[in-house]
Amino acid sequence: MIDLTTVLQVTCWVCLGLVLYTYAGYPVLIRCLSAALGQRRRPPAGDPAALPQVSLLIAAHNEAPVIAARIENALALDYPNDRLEVVVATDGCTDATADVVRGFAGRGVRLLEYGRRRGKTAVLNESIPRLAGEVVILSDANTLMAPDAARALVRWFRNPRVGVVCGRLVLTDPASGLNSDGLYWRYETFLKTCESRLGALLGANGGIYALRKACFRPVPGNTIVDDFVIPLTARLETGCAILYDPEAVAHEETPPALDAEFRRRVRIGAGGFQSLGRLWRLLNPARGWVAFTFLSHKILRWGCPLFLVGSLVTSGLLLEHTLYRALFVGQLAFYALSGLLSFSPPGVRVLRPLRLTTMFTGMNLALLVGFWRWARGGVGGAWVPTARPAT
């Protein structure tokens, strides 16, 4: 008969093993699989002048400080004016966002104004069917696209199997304007590249992705992570392919305050747990590589805070054993170090490798809070955007 000590020991190592696999083992494995079995995809050949009708849709709530610059950026895209529709859909704005957009009506910008606040996903559900484009490019009010980004995204749709194309989002420091892509963002971009080669990309960057309008299926209006659920719902319902194109570039400023970034991660965490009830069919082994990447990259990642708590608690219950006492103390020291480093100046070069502990702990703490809020039903589809400086 298995005793309690054995159960605790097995639980402890399983929890730690799953965390190690998620953050280190999976990246190595997906890199090897994509190199051995994946494809370096190239855009289908075709007449560069034969461009489809495109609608660029920007959903906005109280974005008056930045919406004019965003529209100017959209109008400056290297895409024929007669085949590009720029649309701003406002979600219950209480500032001057809609008035600013109306000022661009003479330049062909279309306003879809919704007076009642419902959240971004509800706005997308209602707006996308009203667009003229065969391809819809979705972007955010604080995102600036490179001039050639629309052409880069659209060229993939020459292949009728392609339903979604995700671009590359480059993060910049709001103070310096310099590229601030951290290790974590590069890590995520690496995973996207490998998964795309296997035909198993999961979701998109909300700041820049394109969707074949015929593949769009409405999703529940309270969906939190729309840029994850909408592409994967399209894949579930139509069987379309989702690709990643690093040449389709957009820039976005990182939140100026750490608490804003933490709130964003909490929301994303809650949205991840919410999406499980809607996307669980992706775990069917018949889905191929998608089932593998969904389990490894998403579900286990979202579960890591629970695994970390599990390893800490079980090792704490085994303190009479030297190994587990050392493991328990080591975990406490790790979390203490990460907490102390969160107060250290970010520019100290010698501390940068150690600051990875802060990033790891903060991300998992946000996921844990997100799990709690999701379990309590405390997060809806509406989101208060980070305060933006006028541009």
HELIX and SHEET records of a PDB file:
HELIX    1   1 LEU A    4  LEU A   20  1                                  17    
HELIX    2   2 TYR A   21  GLY A   25  3                                   5    
HELIX    3   3 TYR A   26  LEU A   37  1                                  12    
HELIX    4   4 ALA A   64  LEU A   75  1                                  12    
HELIX    5   5 ASN A   81  ARG A   83  5                                   3    
HELIX    6   6 THR A   97  ARG A  102  1                                   6    
HELIX    7   7 ALA A  105  ARG A  107  5                                   3    
HELIX    8   8 LYS A  120  SER A  127  1                                   8    
HELIX    9   9 ILE A  128  ARG A  130  5                                   3    
HELIX   10  10 ALA A  149  VAL A  154  1                                   6    
HELIX   11  11 ARG A  155  ARG A  158  5                                   4    
HELIX   12  12 LEU A  183  ARG A  197  1                                  15    
HELIX   13  13 LYS A  213  CYS A  215  5                                   3    
HELIX   14  14 ASP A  226  THR A  238  1                                  13    
HELIX   15  15 LEU A  258  LEU A  279  1                                  22    
HELIX   16  16 TRP A  280  LEU A  283  5                                   4    
HELIX   17  17 PRO A  285  ARG A  287  5                                   3    
HELIX   18  18 TRP A  289  THR A  293  1                                   5    
HELIX   19  19 PHE A  294  ILE A  299  3                                   6    
HELIX   20  20 LEU A  300  GLY A  316  1                                  17    
HELIX   21  21 THR A  322  LEU A  341  1                                  20    
HELIX   22  22 ARG A  349  LEU A  351  5                                   3    
HELIX   23  23 ARG A  355  ARG A  376  1                                  22    
SHEET    1   A 8 ARG A 110  TYR A 114  0                                        
SHEET    2   A 8 LEU A  84  ASP A  91  1                                        
SHEET    3   A 8 VAL A  54  ALA A  60  1                                        
SHEET    4   A 8 VAL A 135  SER A 139  1                                        
SHEET    5   A 8 ILE A 208  ARG A 212 -1                                        
SHEET    6   A 8 VAL A 162  THR A 172 -1                                        
SHEET    7   A 8 ALA A 241  GLU A 253  1                                        
SHEET    8   A 8 THR A 143  MET A 145 -1                                        
END                                                                             
